[in-house]
Every structure is written in structure tokens, then in C-alpha cells.
Amino acid sequence: MLRLHDDRTGRAEPLPAGPGLRVQVLDATGLRVMVVTDLLRRVVQRAARRRVRVVSTTPFPEGRDWSDFNIAPFEVLDEPIGNADVHVTGTGQAPGDAHTVTVPPETGEWASADPLSVRLAMLQVPYREPLELSAEAVAEASVRLERWRAAVAEWANAPGHPMSREHAIEAEDALADDLDSPAALAVLDRLADDAEVPAGAKLETFIHLDMILAVGLVSAIGSA
């Protein structure tokens, strides 16, 4: 069951049921709001197999499409939709009685950094906690990302093997529990170091989970 923090109750609550989910972004003014919304969309689509509609009354900041951060464009409307299931806001202000989650905006200088390292740096911190995107934080994320990418490129040369369902389910369960991306990332670290899991299984599991996390884990395959 997918659960997401609801500002109205102060607890992680089940998302509204149904075949689809309507997400209203109330202020797409910070990158972190967009990354978290994109993660929510991917978790609901890929883990819960539900359709997701993401709408906003403002275009992406600075007129960019932000695809280099693996963020798909939102549907931009002149007015908020009146039947949203979830409101995502960076200000804590939301109209109506929809499930509401506040994502504190990021601080720091990140404009010149590698976009997917920045995305990973954001996912390494629980989304409802303050986030300082310092040069050190982004650099640490970059090192982690490059280590994973190098491992995935190496595993791609190994015999094929089904993914590790145990690790995949553990990571998916973490993401379904209030988007606990730090816990999901920790699963990848443990899987990479697990000598008992075949390389082919590690490869397939990393590819599967990267469809949700979207940090470009396969980008180094074939580069060496």
C-alpha cells in the first residue's frame, strides 16, 4: 500500500484509491519540488501500476524542461484542477481538503553541477527534511553514482540472470512508505556489495529500480 505524509493529519496516510492519481503541483518554484513529484509519479506508475496525471499552474522555473534531471514535463493549466487527489507544495499552503505534502525547497548552489548527481543528492535526504545542496553533498552523490555506474557496466558483461526480487521488493516497499528514497538507495549499496547475488541479477535489479529512481545507472554500459 502506498502511503504519503499528509500535512492535514501529520502522519503518513494511504493515497486515495482508484485506477489513477491526480497530482496538483501548487508552486513549481524549486527543483526539489519537481524531483519529489517526479519520484511520486514513478513510484505510483511503476510500483502500483496506476495512471498519474501531474498538473501545475506554473511552467517549470526558468523556462527549462528539466529533462536533464530526468523530470518529465508537467501539464500546465491556467487554473488548478478542482479534483486533485494530492497537492504538492513548497510553501505549506494548499486549498481544499486534498491529501497535501510539503517539500521544503532546496538551498545552495547547484546550477553548474551534474544534473543526475544533483537528483541523487536530493534523493539521499528524506524529502520532508531541509536540504542544503552544498558542493560537498553533490560531490559525494557524484562519487556514489559513478561507483554504481561502473559496477553496472561491469555486470553487463556477466551471464544473464533474473533480478533479485528480495532486493527489488525491499526497495519498492521503502519507496511506497512515504517515498523513503534514502532506504531504497541503501538497498542498492547492499546489493552491490552482496557476493552471494550473481552479477547478472544485480544488473537486472539495478535497471529495474533505476526506472523509478531515474539517476542514469546504465549510462556507462559499453563505454569502456
N, C-alpha and C positions, 0 to 999 in steps of 0.2 A: 504494500500500500504506500502510495506517495504521500509524504507529509511535508508541509512547508510552514514556517513560522508565520503566525497571524498576529499583526500588531493589535488587533482588537481584543485578543484573549491573552497575549503574551506567551503563548505556547505553540509548539509545532502541531498543526492540525491537518487532518486529511484534506487533500484537494477536492473541490467539488467533483462529483461523479459525472459520468457521461462519456460518449464516444469522442468528444472534443473538448478543448480547453481554450477559453478566450482570455488573453493576457493583455492588459492595458498598461503601457509604459507612460507614466504621468509626467516625467521630466527626464528626457534623454539628454542630460546635460553633462554627464560624466561617463567615461569609458567603462568604469566598473559596473554601473547600472546595466549597460548594454551587454557586457560579458556575462553577468549573472543571469540576465534574461535569456541570453542565448543558451547558457547551460541548462536553464529550466526547460526551454523548448526541446533541447536534445534529449534530456532525461525523460520527459513525458512522451516524446515521439518514439524513442528507441527502446526505452525500458518498459514503458507502459503501453506502447503501440496505440497511442491516441493522437488524433489530429490536434494541431496547435495553431491558433491564429494570434499573431502578435501585432498590436496596433499602437500607434503613437500620434499625438497631435503636433509633434515637432520632428523635423528631419534630424538625421544624425548630425552631431556637432561638426562645425567647420565645413559642412557640405560634403564630407567624405562618405564613402560607402563602408569603410572599415572592414572590407573583406580580407585585408592582410592580417587582421586579428581573428579570422575565421568566424566573423559575425555576419549572418545573413541579414539582408535589409528588413526593416520593419515596414509594415503597411502604414503609411502616413495619411491621416484623415484630418479634416478641418475641425471636427468636434469629437470628443471622447465617445466611445460606444457606451450605450446605457445598460448593456447586459454582460459586462466583463465578469469573468469568474475570479480573476486575480488582478490586483493593482500592484505594480512595482514602482516604487518611488525613492528618490534620493533625499527627499525633504521631510518625510514622515507625515505629509498631509495628503489625504485621499478622500474623495467624496463618496457618499453612498455606504453600502454595507457589504461590499465585496471583500473577499479574502485579501488582506493587504500586507505587504512585506516592504520594509525599508532597507535600502542598501546604502550605507554611508559612502559618500564619494571618496575617491582616492585623492591623496595628496602626493606631492613630489614631482620630480622632473623625469619623464619617461618618453618624451616625444621622439628622441633620437635613438631609442633602444630597439632591439629586435622585437617585432610585434608579438610573436608567439612566446618569447621569453617573458614579455610583459603579461600576456594572458596567463602563463603558468604561475608567475609571481602572484597574480591575483587569486588564482585557484588554491594557492598554498596557504591562504589565510581564510578562516571562516567568514562567509560573506557578510555577516552582520557585525563584524568587528571593525574597528578603524583600520585603515590601510595606508601606510607610508611607503610609497614606491621609491625607495632610495636606490641609488646606483648599486649599493651593495646587495640589496634584495633582488634586484633584477639580474645582477651578475651571478648570484647563487642559483637563481632559477635557470639561467642560461647553462650553467655547468651541469645541472641535473638533467636538463633537456638534451644536451649534447651527449651525455653518458647514455641515456636511454636510446637516442637515435643510433649511436654507434653499435649498441648491443642489438638493436632490431636489424640493422644492416648485416651484422654477423649471423644472427639467427636465420636470416633469409636464405643462407646457403646450406642450411641443415635440412635433413629429410622432413617431409611434411608430417604433421601430427595434429589431431583435434585440439582445440583450445582447452585450457584448464577451466572447466565450469566452476570449480570451487573458488578460484580467484575471481573470475568474472562475476559470479553471484555476490561475493563479498563486496566488491567494489560497487556494483549496482545497488546493493542494499544500502550502502553508505550514502550514495547519491540520492536515493529515494527517501532517506531520512534527513530532511531539511537541507538538501544539497551539500552534504558533508564531503566536499571535494578534497580537503586535506587527508581524510581517511582513505578515500579512493586512491589518491596518489601514493599513499603509504603501501597499499596493496601492490602497486606496480614495483615499488622498491623491493618488497619482499619476494615477489615473483622473480624479478631479475636475478636475485641472489640465491634462489632455491635450486640447488644442484640436482634435486630429485625430479624436477619437471623438465621434460625434453625441450630442446631449443625450439623445435617446430611448434610445440604447444605454447611456449612463451610468445613466439611471433604472432600466432593467431589471436592470443588473448590481448596482446598489446594493440593489435589492429582493431579488434572489436571494441575495446574501451576507448580508443582514440576517436572513434566515431561519435562518442559522447563528449570527451574532454576537449578534442579538437586542438591539440597542440603540435600536430605535424610530426608524429613519431616515425613515420615511414619515409621521411624526406631524404634520408641518407642511403636508402637501399640502392645498390648499383653504382654508388659514387666512387667507391674505392677500386 
